[in-house]
Amino acid sequence: MPLTTVLFDLDDTLFDHTATARAALHASTAHLAFVAEVGLDELYRRYSELLEEMHPRVLAGELSYHDARRLRFQQLLAPYGVLGSDAAAEEFAALHYDQYRRLRRPVPGAGALLDALKPRYRTGIVTNNRTAEQQDKLQFLGLTQLVDVLITSEDVGATKPDPHIFQVALEQLGAQPDEAVFVGDNWVADVVGARNAGIRPVWLNRFGLACPDAAVAVLTGLEPLPDVLCVIEVTTP
């Protein structure tokens, strides 16, 4: 089947969550004396681990996103004697989130890629996150008008890699699995999930991880545009 539909993950695929979160953590902890000794790399590593632990609980409704933010920073900074009270943690989490929103940035090449795809293909985003947050990111980055649909786990009630969330995207775009491609950075959620839904996956591997399956097409970034389009527009699985 000819390619008609290009689907993307959002966080760390079109939106550069890693760079944004790291910059926000640097900005919100710059006044804390222990950071110079511990190092931003180590602090960000632990921050990322806590985010990965708590995000599924937020998606499952076990934690509110406000509680998750507070708990994440309490656990991150507790070893250094910081944020002893819930109130202090709430204040710090709000400060960090303000920095995060201010410092948001796209993955380099994301806008140009969507702009090139838009006239020729149906485009969509399939993301495990809250709808309002993802809409706000797209608006802030100027990408809203470049995608036809935004499909979130919050709206669908299923999270990647569940095939259902991919199927909802295809239904809304009037596409069949064998005429679509999915580009995402998370191997299980995006690559395995797309495959299980019958969609050809493209793995965005910006950080040089080992590829679990050499049969899967790989991008190391979204630039240069002609090279990226060549990988996306291959029509044979």
Residue, then its C-alpha position, 0 to 999 in steps of 0.5 A: m500500500p502507498l504511504t498515506t499517514v505519518l504518526f508520531d510520538l510527542d515527548d522526545t520525538l517532536f518535543d525535546h523533553t530531555a533537553t527541556a527537563r534538564a535545562a529546567l532542573h538546572a535553572s530550578t536548582a542553581h541556588l542549591a549549594f549541594v548541586a555543585e558537588v553532586g553534579l547536574d548529570e547525577l541529579y538529572r539521572r535520578y530525576s528521570e528515574l523518578l519520572e519513569e516510576m511515577h508517570p505510569r501511576v499518573l496515567a493509571g489514575e493512582l496519583s494526581y499529576h500534582d501529587a506526582r510532581r511533589l513526591r518526585f522532588q521530595q524524593l529527589l532532594a530528600p537525601y540532601g536535606v532539602l524540601g522537608s515539608d509538603a508545602a516546600a515541595e509544592e512550592f519547588a515543584a511549581l517553580h520547576y514546572d514554570q521553568y519547564r514550560r518557559l524552556r520548552r523546545p522542539v527536537p531539532g528539525a521537528g517543525a521542518l519535517l512536519d511542514a514537509l509532510k503536511p501537504r502530502y500525508r495525513t499526520g497525527i500524534v499518539t502520546n501517553n500523557r494528559t491532553a491539555e498538557q500536550q495541546d499546550k506543548l504543540q501550541f507553544l512550539g507552533l506545531t498545532q496546525l501541522v498535525d491533523v489529530l492529537i490522540t492522547s492516552e487520557d482521551v482514549g483510556a489506553t496507553k501505548p503499547d496497547p494497539h487500541i490507541f494506535q487504532v483510534a488514530l488510524e480511525q480518526l485519520g481514515a487510514q489502514p495500518d499498512e499505509a501508515v508509519f509511526v515514528g517514536d523514541n520509546w522502543v516498547a511503547d512506540v516500536v513494539g506498540a506500532r508493530n502490534a497494531g500492524i503499523r511500520p515503526v521507525w525508531l528515533n534513537r537520538f541517544g545512541l542506544a543499542c537497537p534490539d532489532a536490526a530489521v527496524a528502521v532507525l533515525t538518529g535525529l530529525e535532520p537533515l530533512p532529505d535523509v529523514l524523509c527517505v527513511i519515513e517514505v520507504t513503503t516496504p516493511 
